[in-house]
Amino acid sequence: MTLSRERPPLVADERTQLVGWLDQQRALVRWKLEGLAEADEYRATLPDSPLMTPAGLVSHMRWTEHCWFNVLFLGESYADNPQFQEEPDDADMLLTGVPLAQLLDAFEAQCAQSNEITASHSLDDVGKHPDFKAAQATLRWMLIHMVEETARHVGHLDAMRELLDGHKGYY
């Protein structure tokens, strides 16, 4: 999946704008991490947040996409999603040894699947999972939430990157 860092058109339909803004934020994830030293992929930058590493955050973002689009919206099983594990806390961020490039590829593959789901449903459709109140939200709401979620984590990646090696930039 090739994601564009370009903003969506100034004049476009709602779906084009929502998916466009989300895709832009998704594209910034890989861009923020280009050239990061392998030794820094799992390096924590915040003393009280040892799981907040570039690799951990990318894994979290992948599973968050899965949570909202596959589980809550489509009603699929959450058995394979580590976000739903009771123990350990933050299991989606608790990983070691998986190369960052592989995590980024998995994130982008999940984003492509999320876009396929979005393209085949009305923005007014609501989620289907019977076990979670958040599944009652419309696809529109979920897209807006994912723009917020992804943009917030891109900001985290930006700050982590500057703390790790001084690299900074808007886009």
ABEGO torsion letter per residue (X at the ends): XBBBABBBBABBBAAAAAAAAAAAAAAAAAAAABGBBAAAAABBABAABAABBAAAAAAAAAAAAAAAAAAAAAGBBAAABAAABAOBBGAAABBBGBBAAAAAAAAAAAAAAAAAAAAABBAABBBABAABAAAABBAAAAAAAAAAAAAAAAAAAAAAAAAAAGBBEAX
